[in-house]
Amino acid sequence: MPGPLYGIRVVDLTRALAGPLCTQILADLGAEVIKVERPGFGDESRHWGPPWVKDTAGNDTGESAYYASTNRGKHSLTVDIGHAEGQAIVRRLVERADVFVENFKTDGLAGKGLDYATLSRLNPRLVYCSITAFGQTGPRRHEPGYDYVIQGLTGMMSMTGAPDGEPGGDPQRVGVAIADLSTGLHAAIAILASLRHRDQSGEGQHLDAALFDTTLSLLAGAATGYLLSGRCPTRTGSPHGSLAPYQHFRTGGGRLIIAALNDDQFERLATVLGRASLIEDPRFRTNRDRVAHRGALEQELEDALSSRSAADWASLLQDADVPCGPINTVAEALEDPQVKARHLRVELQRLTTGTIPGIAYPVRFSKTPAVYAKAPPLLGEDTESLLTQVLDLDGPTVGSLHSRGII
C-alpha cells in the first residue's frame, strides 16, 4: 500500500544526520527521495564508524551503521555539483520535484545555481528546506556547528549531568545527537505544512531550519522558568528540579525509576512501600512540599525500597498504577516485548549485504502506513536508472557523463 506521501518527489542534498533523518521520514511516509551524493565518496556519514554494516559473510563493509540508520527508502544518485553539467542535472530534477532539502553552509549553493532564488524561478511550487547550524540570518549564520557544539551553546549541557561537587559532576551531552535529531524532525514537520500550503495556494516557499533554534526550543519549561524567575536552571542529576519523586532510586537489587507526579500517585506509592505514614507527613503532602524536602524523601523511599529488587518493586508498583521502570541497556530495550508487539524493529534486504536492521517509523497510520521498500542505498546504485527514467537521458549521454567524472 502506498504511503501518505505517495507521488511526492524529494531531491535530497543532505549529509550527516539532521538532513538525512528529515528525508528518511519523508521516504518512510511514501515519498520518492533522490539522494544526491558526491561521486566516489558520498555522504560523509557513510564513513563514520565503527560499527559497520556487514556483508552476507559477516565481514565489515566499511559502510557505517550511522549512515544506515537515516537513509533507508532512498535512491542514491552520484553527481558532481562542482561541475556545471552536474548542477544542470540537479536543476532538471528539481523541475520535476516537490521538495528540495539541503544542509550546506549558508549561501553555499548560491554560486552553483542551486539556491532558493534560482530553483524557485524554475519551479515556483517547490518547497525548499535549508538546514544549517545557525540559520540563514544573524551574526552566526556563516559559522559551522555540530550537535555537540550546539548542545553546549544552547544551555542543554549546563542542565545535563550530576551537580557540581558530586562524583562525575560535570556538564554532559545528551547520549544521542539531540540537536540533529530534533532539527530533522522539525524540518520534516515544516515541509509537510508547506506542502499543505502549496496545495492550497500553488506557491512553494523557503524553510530555514537551524540546529541552534531547534535545540533552544527544546529547553521548553526550563527556558520559560528562567524568563519568569530569573533563576538559571542547574544540573540536578537524576532528580527533576520541579517534581518529586521523579528520579531513579537504589533498591535491594538494581535501580528503579519512579515518576509519581501527583498526590494520588504518591499515596499509592507510599502504600505499596508500606510507608503510609509518609502520606500525612507535612513534608510530603504536596509536590511543592516534596520538592522542598527532596533529600529527606529520597532517604525515606530508598530505605523502603532496599527490601526488594527493582524487578519486584516494578511489578508491585505497576499493579498499583504507579509509573515506574528499570534503566535498560539499549540491548534490553530492544528485547522488550512491547518492541515486538508494536513492530518497532524492521529488517530490510539488500543483495550484497544481506539484511539491514533498523527502527520503524514510530507513528501508526490506520489507512496509509509507513513503507519500507528499500534498504539504505549503496553509493550511486540508482544513478543510471534515475538519469534514464526520470530525466530521459540516453545510454551514450549517461556513459559520457560517467567517463568524465560528472556522475
CORSUL-V531974 format. One record per backbone hydrogen bond with DSSP energy under -0.5 kcal/mol. NH is the residue of the N-H (numbers start at 0). CO is the residue of the C=O. Records with the same first field share a line. If there is no record, write none. Layout:
# CORSUL-V531974
NH: CO ; CO
This chain:
# CORSUL-V531974
3: 367
4: 28
5: 2
7: 4
9: 31
10: 98
11: 9 ; 33
12: 10 ; 100
18: 14
20: 16
21: 17
22: 18
23: 19
24: 20
25: 21
26: 22
27: 23
28: 24
29: 26
30: 25
31: 7
32: 30 ; 72
33: 9 ; 31
34: 32 ; 74
35: 11 ; 33
36: 34 ; 76
40: 37
41: 37
45: 42
46: 43
47: 44
48: 46
52: 62
54: 58
55: 351
57: 54
60: 52
63: 45 ; 61
64: 50
65: 47
66: 44
67: 63
68: 64
69: 66
70: 67
72: 373
73: 70
74: 32
76: 34 ; 74
78: 36 ; 76
79: 405
80: 78
82: 79
86: 82
87: 83
88: 84
89: 85
90: 86
91: 87
92: 88
93: 89
94: 90
95: 91 ; 92
96: 93
97: 8
98: 8
99: 126
100: 10
101: 128
102: 12
105: 140
107: 104
109: 106
110: 106
111: 108
112: 109
113: 108
118: 114
119: 115
120: 116
121: 117
122: 118
125: 122
126: 97
127: 125 ; 204
128: 99 ; 126
129: 127 ; 206
130: 101
131: 129 ; 208
140: 137
142: 139
149: 145
150: 146
151: 147
152: 148
153: 149
154: 151
155: 150
156: 150
158: 154 ; 155
159: 156
160: 158
161: 167
165: 162
168: 165
169: 167
171: 156 ; 159
177: 175
180: 176
181: 177
182: 178
183: 179
184: 180
185: 181
186: 182
187: 183
188: 184
189: 185
190: 186
191: 187
192: 188
193: 189
194: 190
195: 191
196: 192
197: 193
198: 194
199: 195
200: 196
201: 197
203: 123
204: 125
206: 127 ; 204
208: 129 ; 206
210: 131
211: 132
213: 209
214: 210
215: 211
216: 212
217: 213
218: 215
219: 216
221: 218
222: 218
223: 219
224: 220
225: 221
226: 222
227: 223
228: 224
229: 225
231: 229
235: 158
236: 160
238: 235
239: 242 ; 245
246: 257
248: 255
250: 253
251: 304 ; 307
252: 307
255: 248
256: 324
257: 246
258: 322
259: 244
260: 258
265: 261
266: 262
267: 263
268: 264
269: 265
270: 266
271: 267
272: 268
273: 270
274: 269
277: 274
278: 275
279: 275 ; 276
280: 276
283: 280
289: 285
290: 286
291: 287
292: 288
293: 290
296: 292
297: 293
298: 294
299: 295
300: 296
301: 297
302: 298
303: 299
304: 300
305: 301
306: 303
307: 304
309: 252
312: 308
313: 309
314: 310
315: 311
316: 312
317: 313
318: 314
319: 315
320: 317
321: 316
322: 320
324: 256
326: 254
327: 325
332: 328
333: 329
334: 330 ; 331
335: 332
338: 335
339: 335
340: 336
341: 337
342: 339
343: 338
345: 357
347: 355
349: 353
352: 349
353: 349
355: 347
356: 354
357: 345
359: 343
370: 27
376: 70
380: 377
381: 75
382: 379
385: 381
386: 382
387: 383
388: 384
389: 385
390: 385
392: 386
397: 393
398: 394
399: 395
400: 396
401: 397
402: 398
403: 399
404: 401
405: 400
406: 400
